[in-house]
Amino acid sequence: MIGIFDSGLGGLSVLSAVARANPGADLVYLADTAHLPYGNKSDEFICARVLAIGRHLIERGCGTLVVACNTATAAALSALRGRHPGIPVVGVEPGVKPAAAASRSGAIAVLATESTAGSARLSALIRAHAGGVAVHVAACPGWATRVETLQPLDADPQFAAEVAAKVLPLLDAGIDRLVLGCTHYSFLAPLIARQVAGRAELVDVADAVARQVLRLSDGAGSGRLELLATATPERLDAALPALGLGWLAARVGGAAQLAEI
């Protein structure tokens, strides 16, 4: 069984990719909604939450863990691996490396939350993997919250204009790869792609994470999906159709359940 978790709904984009890559695997998705967002919490607090959630999922029978959150990966991936050395643990990070490697124009951009945009982790990724490539980092305040609160993503002209105002200057700067630096932004990809209009390619790591999970787990199971949340689990049930993931409902054995962790 594969356990996937995030502070909220953003990790559902990773869940979707893992479910497509591992159609027979039993999956558990846990949203730590009692403590979202992680972006304004200390690393110590996030690490404690990640270790507690990891222990809970392992006790439920998960043999592979996926930290489907950029912030939690940075704060606690090493600690989680150290606590459970026999369990494969996969994290997520902005796709700076593949974007820089594939760029032909020598310029890429990263769309990120305010926390990630100013983080030492993102700076380190850029130094390590984008030498010789110009990297434009654009903070996108409120975008993740828009997904988290299930606001309309595709039918709001004002939000479409906001996305255009953020993306078009990056295109004018010559970028040819646009990194979605937050798992929530996968749900905004159709809207962002329309603004890009073929001038750059979007880079989303969800599929790469799913391939890594496939390599590390046997994928055995009955294709069952269990949804858990530490608060308001009904939001997970509502999120699947609202975020275009209604196809996953067939794998869910019942309503999302409360997890007291």
Backbone hydrogen bonds in HBPLUS format (Angstrom, degrees):
<---DONOR---> <-ACCEPTOR-->    atom                        ^
c    i                          cat <-CA-CA->   ^        H-A-AA   ^      H-
h    n   atom  resd res      DA  || num        DHA   H-A  angle D-A-AA Bond
n    s   type  num  typ     dist DA aas  dist angle  dist       angle   num
A0063-GLY N   A0001-MET O   2.78 MM  62  5.64 148.7  1.88 149.3 156.0     1
A0002-ILE N   A0026-ASP O   2.94 MM  24  6.37 161.7  1.97 157.0 160.0     2
A0028-VAL N   A0002-ILE O   2.89 MM  26  6.22 150.1  1.98 161.6 160.6     3
A0003-GLY N   A0064-THR O   2.85 MM  61  6.16 171.2  1.86 166.6 164.7     4
A0066-VAL N   A0003-GLY O   2.74 MM  63  6.13 144.8  1.86 158.5 166.5     5
A0004-ILE N   A0028-VAL O   2.80 MM  24  6.09 166.0  1.82 166.1 170.8     6
A0030-LEU N   A0004-ILE O   2.89 MM  26  6.34 156.8  1.94 156.6 164.4     7
A0005-PHE N   A0066-VAL O   3.03 MM  61  6.45 158.3  2.08 172.9 177.7     8
A0068-ALA N   A0005-PHE O   2.84 MM  63  5.58 140.9  1.99 153.9 164.5     9
A0006-ASP N   A0030-LEU O   3.15 MM  24  6.66 149.6  2.25 158.8 166.8    10
A0032-ASP N   A0006-ASP O   2.88 MM  26  6.28 163.7  1.91 146.4 151.6    11
A0012-LEU N   A0009-LEU O   2.91 MM   3  5.53 161.5  1.94 120.3 126.5    12
A0013-SER N   A0010-GLY O   3.12 MM   3  6.11 166.8  2.14 127.0 129.3    13
A0014-VAL N   A0011-GLY O   2.98 MM   3  5.12 124.3  2.30  99.7 113.6    14
A0015-LEU N   A0011-GLY O   2.88 MM   4  6.26 159.8  1.93 151.5 158.0    15
A0016-SER N   A0012-LEU O   2.89 MM   4  6.01 159.0  1.93 143.4 148.1    16
A0017-ALA N   A0013-SER O   3.25 MM   4  6.48 158.0  2.30 137.8 142.7    17
A0018-VAL N   A0014-VAL O   2.87 MM   4  6.13 163.8  1.90 158.4 163.0    18
A0019-ALA N   A0015-LEU O   2.81 MM   4  5.97 159.4  1.85 155.4 161.3    19
A0020-ARG N   A0016-SER O   3.03 MM   4  6.26 153.3  2.11 146.8 153.3    20
A0021-ALA N   A0017-ALA O   3.03 MM   4  6.22 155.7  2.09 145.6 152.4    21
A0022-ASN N   A0018-VAL O   2.82 MM   4  5.84 137.3  2.00 145.2 156.8    22
A0025-ALA N   A0022-ASN O   3.08 MM   3  5.41 157.8  2.13 114.6 121.5    23
A0223-GLY N   A0024-GLY O   3.00 MM 199  4.24 126.1  2.30 118.7 110.4    24
A0027-LEU N   A0224-ARG O   2.76 MM 197  6.17 163.8  1.79 161.4 166.0    25
A0226-GLU N   A0027-LEU O   2.90 MM 199  6.30 151.3  1.98 144.1 153.1    26
A0029-TYR N   A0226-GLU O   2.87 MM 197  6.29 163.2  1.89 168.5 174.3    27
A0228-LEU N   A0029-TYR O   2.80 MM 199  6.05 155.1  1.86 166.7 169.7    28
A0031-ALA N   A0228-LEU O   2.92 MM 197  6.31 157.4  1.97 141.1 145.2    29
A0230-THR N   A0031-ALA O   3.02 MM 199  6.55 149.3  2.11 160.1 165.8    30
A0035-HIS N   A0032-ASP O   2.99 MM   3  5.81 165.2  2.01 123.8 128.7    31
A0041-LYS N   A0038-TYR O   2.95 MM   3  5.27 165.7  1.97 122.5 123.7    32
A0046-ILE N   A0042-SER O   3.01 MM   4  6.32 169.6  2.02 156.7 159.3    33
A0047-CYS N   A0043-ASP O   2.83 MM   4  5.93 160.5  1.87 148.4 154.3    34
A0048-ALA N   A0044-GLU O   3.08 MM   4  6.26 156.9  2.14 142.8 148.6    35
A0049-ARG N   A0045-PHE O   3.02 MM   4  6.34 156.2  2.08 150.3 156.8    36
A0050-VAL N   A0046-ILE O   2.86 MM   4  6.11 164.9  1.88 157.5 161.4    37
A0051-LEU N   A0047-CYS O   2.96 MM   4  6.13 163.0  1.98 151.9 156.1    38
A0052-ALA N   A0048-ALA O   3.02 MM   4  6.16 155.4  2.08 143.1 150.1    39
A0053-ILE N   A0049-ARG O   2.86 MM   4  6.06 163.7  1.88 155.9 160.4    40
A0054-GLY N   A0050-VAL O   2.82 MM   4  5.91 161.2  1.85 148.2 154.3    41
A0055-ARG N   A0051-LEU O   3.01 MM   4  6.14 160.7  2.05 143.2 148.1    42
A0056-HIS N   A0052-ALA O   3.01 MM   4  6.22 158.0  2.06 144.5 150.7    43
A0057-LEU N   A0053-ILE O   2.91 MM   4  6.17 162.5  1.94 157.2 160.7    44
A0058-ILE N   A0054-GLY O   2.99 MM   4  6.17 159.3  2.04 150.1 156.0    45
A0059-GLU N   A0055-ARG O   2.92 MM   4  6.11 156.3  1.97 148.3 155.2    46
A0060-ARG N   A0056-HIS O   3.09 MM   4  6.36 130.0  2.35 136.4 149.5    47
A0060-ARG N   A0057-LEU O   3.10 MM   3  4.98 131.2  2.35  91.4 104.9    48
A0062-CYS N   A0057-LEU O   3.04 MM   5  5.61 163.8  2.07 145.0 142.7    49
A0061-GLY N   A0058-ILE O   2.92 MM   3  5.09 156.5  1.98 105.7 113.2    50
A0065-LEU N   A0088-PRO O   2.97 MM  23  6.36 168.1  1.98 161.6 165.4    51
A0090-VAL N   A0065-LEU O   2.87 MM  25  6.29 161.3  1.90 153.8 159.1    52
A0067-VAL N   A0090-VAL O   2.74 MM  23  6.13 158.1  1.79 162.5 169.4    53
A0073-THR N   A0069-CYS O   2.94 MM   4  6.03 152.7  2.02 147.6 155.7    54
A0074-ALA N   A0070-ASN O   3.11 MM   4  6.33 161.3  2.14 149.2 153.0    55
A0075-ALA N   A0071-THR O   3.06 MM   4  6.27 156.5  2.11 147.4 154.1    56
A0076-ALA N   A0072-ALA O   2.89 MM   4  5.69 151.0  1.97 147.6 153.4    57
A0077-LEU N   A0073-THR O   3.16 MM   4  4.81 154.5  2.22 127.2 128.2    58
A0080-LEU N   A0076-ALA O   2.93 MM   4  6.10 159.6  1.97 158.0 163.3    59
A0081-ARG N   A0077-LEU O   2.96 MM   4  6.22 161.4  2.00 153.9 158.9    60
A0082-GLY N   A0078-SER O   2.89 MM   4  6.06 153.6  1.96 145.5 153.5    61
A0083-ARG N   A0079-ALA O   2.91 MM   4  6.09 145.7  2.02 144.5 153.3    62
A0084-HIS N   A0080-LEU O   3.12 MM   4  6.29 143.3  2.26 143.2 151.8    63
A0087-ILE N   A0084-HIS O   3.06 MM   3  5.55 169.9  2.07 122.8 125.5    64
A0096-VAL N   A0094-PRO O   2.78 MM   2  5.66 142.3  1.92 101.6  93.3    65
A0099-ALA N   A0095-GLY O   3.20 MM   4  6.17 155.6  2.26 142.8 150.1    66
A0100-ALA N   A0096-VAL O   2.87 MM   4  5.96 166.9  1.88 155.9 159.2    67
A0101-ALA N   A0097-LYS O   3.01 MM   4  6.16 161.7  2.05 153.5 158.9    68
A0102-ALA N   A0098-PRO O   3.05 MM   4  6.08 145.6  2.17 140.7 148.6    69
A0103-SER N   A0099-ALA O   3.02 MM   4  6.01 127.7  2.31 143.7 156.4    70
A0134-ALA N   A0106-GLY O   2.94 MM  28  6.17 164.8  1.96 148.1 143.0    71
A0176-ASP N   A0107-ALA O   3.06 MM  69  6.45 147.6  2.17 165.0 158.5    72
A0108-ILE N   A0134-ALA O   2.85 MM  26  6.28 161.1  1.89 169.3 175.6    73
A0136-HIS N   A0108-ILE O   2.91 MM  28  6.30 163.8  1.94 145.6 150.1    74
A0109-ALA N   A0177-ARG O   3.02 MM  68  6.47 149.6  2.11 154.5 164.1    75
A0179-VAL N   A0109-ALA O   2.78 MM  70  6.04 172.7  1.78 159.1 156.6    76
A0110-VAL N   A0136-HIS O   2.78 MM  26  6.26 149.2  1.87 156.2 163.3    77
A0138-ALA N   A0110-VAL O   2.82 MM  28  6.06 174.7  1.82 166.5 167.6    78
A0111-LEU N   A0179-VAL O   2.90 MM  68  6.04 175.7  1.90 168.6 167.4    79
A0181-GLY N   A0111-LEU O   2.71 MM  70  5.32 141.2  1.86 152.7 166.0    80
A0112-ALA N   A0138-ALA O   3.05 MM  26  6.26 159.9  2.09 157.3 157.6    81
A0140-CYS N   A0112-ALA O   2.81 MM  28  5.89 146.6  1.92 164.1 172.6    82
A0117-ALA N   A0113-THR O   2.82 MM   4  5.92 165.7  1.84 157.7 162.5    83
A0118-GLY N   A0114-GLU O   3.30 MM   4  6.38 148.9  2.41 140.9 146.2    84
A0119-SER N   A0116-THR O   3.04 MM   3  4.96 167.3  2.05 109.7 112.8    85
A0123-SER N   A0119-SER O   3.28 MM   4  6.56 163.7  2.31 143.4 148.0    86
A0124-ALA N   A0120-ALA O   2.86 MM   4  6.07 151.3  1.94 146.7 154.5    87
A0125-LEU N   A0121-ARG O   2.96 MM   4  6.26 154.0  2.02 148.4 155.4    88
A0126-ILE N   A0122-LEU O   2.98 MM   4  6.24 160.8  2.02 153.7 158.2    89
A0127-ARG N   A0123-SER O   2.98 MM   4  6.24 159.8  2.02 147.4 152.9    90
A0128-ALA N   A0124-ALA O   2.90 MM   4  6.02 156.8  1.95 148.8 155.3    91
A0129-HIS N   A0125-LEU O   2.91 MM   4  5.91 152.3  1.99 150.2 156.7    92
A0130-ALA N   A0126-ILE O   2.92 MM   4  5.01 143.4  2.06 139.6 141.2    93
A0133-VAL N   A0130-ALA O   3.05 MM   3  5.26 160.8  2.09 129.4 129.0    94
A0143-TRP N   A0140-CYS O   3.30 MM   3  5.95 167.7  2.31 135.5 138.3    95
A0146-ARG N   A0142-GLY O   2.98 MM   4  6.11 145.2  2.11 141.9 150.6    96
A0147-VAL N   A0143-TRP O   3.30 MM   4  6.72 151.3  2.39 145.5 151.5    97
A0148-GLU N   A0144-ALA O   2.85 MM   4  6.10 165.7  1.87 153.1 157.9    98
A0149-THR N   A0145-THR O   2.89 MM   4  5.98 149.7  1.98 150.1 155.4    99
A0151-GLN N   A0146-ARG O   3.06 MM   5  5.40 160.1  2.10 164.4 165.6   100
A0150-LEU N   A0147-VAL O   2.97 MM   3  5.03 160.9  2.01 108.6 113.6   101
A0159-PHE N   A0156-ASP O   3.10 MM   3  5.43 118.9  2.49 105.5 119.4   102
A0160-ALA N   A0156-ASP O   3.00 MM   4  6.28 161.4  2.03 157.6 163.7   103
A0161-ALA N   A0157-PRO O   2.94 MM   4  6.13 150.9  2.03 143.4 150.6   104
A0162-GLU N   A0158-GLN O   3.04 MM   4  6.33 145.5  2.17 138.0 147.6   105
A0162-GLU N   A0159-PHE O   3.04 MM   3  4.86 115.1  2.48  90.3 106.5   106
A0163-VAL N   A0159-PHE O   2.89 MM   4  6.23 155.6  1.95 153.6 159.5   107
A0164-ALA N   A0160-ALA O   2.95 MM   4  6.20 161.2  1.99 147.0 152.4   108
A0165-ALA N   A0161-ALA O   2.91 MM   4  6.11 155.1  1.97 145.4 152.0   109
A0166-LYS N   A0162-GLU O   3.16 MM   4  6.39 135.2  2.37 137.6 148.6   110
A0166-LYS N   A0163-VAL O   3.08 MM   3  5.17 131.3  2.33  97.5 110.8   111
A0167-VAL N   A0163-VAL O   2.92 MM   4  6.13 157.3  1.97 155.4 161.9   112
A0168-LEU N   A0164-ALA O   2.91 MM   4  5.62 166.8  1.93 149.4 153.8   113
A0170-LEU N   A0167-VAL O   2.98 MM   3  5.34 125.1  2.30 108.2 122.8   114
A0171-LEU N   A0167-VAL O   3.11 MM   4  6.48 153.1  2.18 153.8 162.1   115
A0172-ASP N   A0168-LEU O   2.91 MM   4  6.18 158.3  1.96 153.3 159.6   116
A0173-ALA N   A0169-PRO O   3.03 MM   4  6.20 126.9  2.32 131.8 144.9   117
A0173-ALA N   A0170-LEU O   3.12 MM   3  5.01 133.1  2.35  91.1 104.2   118
A0175-ILE N   A0170-LEU O   3.47 MM   5  6.23 168.5  2.48 152.1 149.8   119
A0174-GLY N   A0171-LEU O   2.94 MM   3  5.26 160.2  1.98 110.1 116.1   120
A0201-GLU N   A0176-ASP O   3.04 MM  25  6.19 163.4  2.07 129.8 128.8   121
A0178-LEU N   A0201-GLU O   2.80 MM  23  6.03 162.7  1.83 155.9 157.3   122
A0203-VAL N   A0178-LEU O   2.85 MM  25  5.85 153.6  1.91 141.6 139.8   123
A0180-LEU N   A0203-VAL O   2.91 MM  23  5.99 172.5  1.91 157.6 157.4   124
A0185-TYR N   A0182-CYS O   2.93 MM   3  5.47 139.8  2.10 112.8 123.2   125
A0186-SER N   A0183-THR O   3.40 MM   3  5.85 159.1  2.45 108.6 113.9   126
A0187-PHE N   A0184-HIS O   3.08 MM   3  5.97 151.2  2.16 123.1 128.2   127
A0188-LEU N   A0185-TYR O   2.88 MM   3  4.93 147.8  1.98 102.1 112.7   128
A0189-ALA N   A0186-SER O   3.21 MM   3  5.10 159.0  2.25  98.9 105.1   129
A0191-LEU N   A0188-LEU O   3.08 MM   3  5.51 117.5  2.49 111.3 125.6   130
A0192-ILE N   A0188-LEU O   2.95 MM   4  6.17 165.4  1.97 159.4 164.3   131
A0193-ALA N   A0189-ALA O   2.76 MM   4  5.80 161.9  1.79 155.8 160.8   132
A0194-ARG N   A0190-PRO O   3.20 MM   4  6.37 146.9  2.31 138.1 145.4   133
A0195-GLN N   A0191-LEU O   3.36 MM   4  6.72 147.7  2.47 141.3 149.2   134
A0195-GLN N   A0192-ILE O   3.03 MM   3  5.19 121.7  2.38  98.8 113.5   135
A0196-VAL N   A0192-ILE O   2.94 MM   4  6.27 149.2  2.03 149.6 159.3   136
A0197-ALA N   A0193-ALA O   2.88 MM   4  6.06 154.8  1.94 148.8 155.0   137
A0199-ARG N   A0196-VAL O   3.01 MM   3  5.55 165.4  2.03 122.5 127.0   138
A0208-ALA N   A0205-VAL O   3.03 MM   3  5.13 115.0  2.47 100.6 116.9   139
A0209-VAL N   A0205-VAL O   2.88 MM   4  6.13 157.5  1.93 162.1 169.0   140
A0210-ALA N   A0206-ALA O   2.96 MM   4  6.24 156.0  2.02 147.0 153.8   141
A0211-ARG N   A0207-ASP O   2.95 MM   4  6.25 151.3  2.04 145.1 152.2   142
A0212-GLN N   A0208-ALA O   3.06 MM   4  6.33 153.8  2.13 145.1 151.9   143
A0213-VAL N   A0209-VAL O   2.93 MM   4  6.23 156.4  1.98 152.4 159.1   144
A0214-LEU N   A0210-ALA O   2.93 MM   4  6.17 155.0  1.99 146.5 153.4   145
A0215-ARG N   A0211-ARG O   3.03 MM   4  6.32 147.0  2.14 142.4 150.7   146
A0216-LEU N   A0212-GLN O   3.09 MM   4  6.33 143.6  2.23 143.2 152.9   147
A0216-LEU N   A0213-VAL O   3.11 MM   3  5.11 122.4  2.45  94.2 108.8   148
A0217-SER N   A0213-VAL O   2.92 MM   4  5.97 134.4  2.13 153.4 163.4   149
A0225-LEU N   A0251-ARG O   2.66 MM  26  5.15 146.0  1.77 146.8 138.1   150
A0257-GLN N   A0227-LEU O   2.94 MM  30  6.35 162.3  1.98 148.8 147.8   151
A0229-ALA N   A0257-GLN O   3.01 MM  28  6.41 144.6  2.14 159.8 167.7   152
A0259-ALA N   A0229-ALA O   2.80 MM  30  5.57 158.9  1.84 136.6 140.3   153
A0235-ARG N   A0232-THR O   3.04 MM   3  5.88 163.0  2.07 124.2 128.7   154
A0236-LEU N   A0233-PRO O   2.97 MM   3  5.57 142.7  2.11 115.4 124.5   155
A0238-ALA N   A0234-GLU O   3.11 MM   4  6.42 157.1  2.16 148.4 154.2   156
A0239-ALA N   A0235-ARG O   2.88 MM   4  5.95 138.1  2.05 138.0 149.8   157
A0242-ALA N   A0238-ALA O   3.38 MM   4  6.39 160.1  2.42 146.7 151.6   158
A0243-LEU N   A0239-ALA O   2.84 MM   4  5.75 146.3  1.96 156.1 160.1   159
A0245-LEU N   A0240-LEU O   2.62 MM   5  4.56 147.9  1.72 168.2 157.1   160
A0244-GLY N   A0241-PRO O   3.22 MM   3  5.14 165.6  2.24 106.4 108.1   161
A0248-LEU N   A0245-LEU O   2.95 MM   3  5.70 158.1  2.00 121.4 127.5   162
A0249-ALA N   A0246-GLY O   2.95 MM   3  5.40 151.8  2.03 111.9 120.5   163
A0251-ARG N   A0248-LEU O   2.84 MM   3  5.46 151.8  1.92 118.0 126.8   164
A0252-VAL N   A0249-ALA O   3.10 MM   3  5.18 151.3  2.19 102.5 111.3   165
